[in-house]
Amino acid sequence: MGKARSIALDTQTFAKAGDATLFFSGLLQRYKLGDRVSDEDEMHLHALLKRHDEADKKRGTGVAYFSVDSAPEPYSGQRCFWITREDGSRIDISYQHCLEKKPYD
């Protein structure tokens, strides 16, 4: 069996990648569809977004806030985090994608 992979974010370090998955899954489930994410949880999502390989594209004109809503196709029926940008445009963000193994892990 391989060594556990830790995940280090600006806001928190997880000893195992599975712990990070549970944390962000729980955060996602804590909100109803359409809810805006709290300021405290938003700090964790900003830190998580840094791990996304298209972080700059996701940020676009700047992040106004994060929310929870239905996932786009082909994942409809599931929920995911959404970024509302400063210009009012929206884009989804997958915490699972952000937690995938990176070269710096």
C-alpha positions, -999 to 999 in steps of 0.1 A, spaced: 0 0 0 13 35 -9 21 64 14 -8 87 23 -8 119 2 -12 151 22 -29 182 9 -16 215 20 -38 246 15 -32 281 27 -60 277 52 -55 241 63 -34 210 59 -49 175 55 -28 145 65 -46 124 38 -62 134 5 -93 115 17 -96 139 47 -96 169 23 -123 151 2 -145 146 32 -140 182 44 -150 197 10 -178 172 5 -192 181 39 -189 218 31 -208 214 -2 -236 194 15 -239 220 43 -256 244 18 -289 244 0 -290 249 -38 -287 286 -46 -270 294 -12 -241 318 -11 -211 303 8 -202 320 41 -171 342 44 -153 316 65 -160 287 40 -151 311 11 -115 314 25 -112 276 21 -125 277 -14 -101 304 -25 -73 283 -11 -86 252 -29 -90 271 -62 -52 277 -62 -48 239 -69 -70 241 -101 -50 238 -133 -72 265 -148 -74 287 -118 -69 320 -137 -96 310 -162 -120 301 -133 -113 334 -116 -118 354 -148 -125 391 -139 -122 382 -102 -142 362 -78 -172 381 -63 -184 351 -43 -189 313 -42 -222 295 -41 -237 260 -43 -260 250 -72 -268 221 -95 -239 208 -115 -238 214 -153 -242 185 -178 -231 157 -178 -233 159 -140 -268 172 -136 -286 159 -105 -254 165 -85 -244 197 -67 -212 217 -71 -196 249 -61 -200 279 -84 -179 310 -88 -198 343 -95 -172 366 -110 -170 404 -106 -186 408 -141 -216 387 -130 -206 357 -151 -207 322 -134 -185 291 -138 -186 258 -119 -157 244 -99 -151 208 -89 -134 203 -56 -126 168 -67 -106 182 -96 -87 205 -73 -78 176 -50 -64 154 -77 -27 145 -74 -5 174 -85 33 173 -93 40 193 -62 21 169 -38 
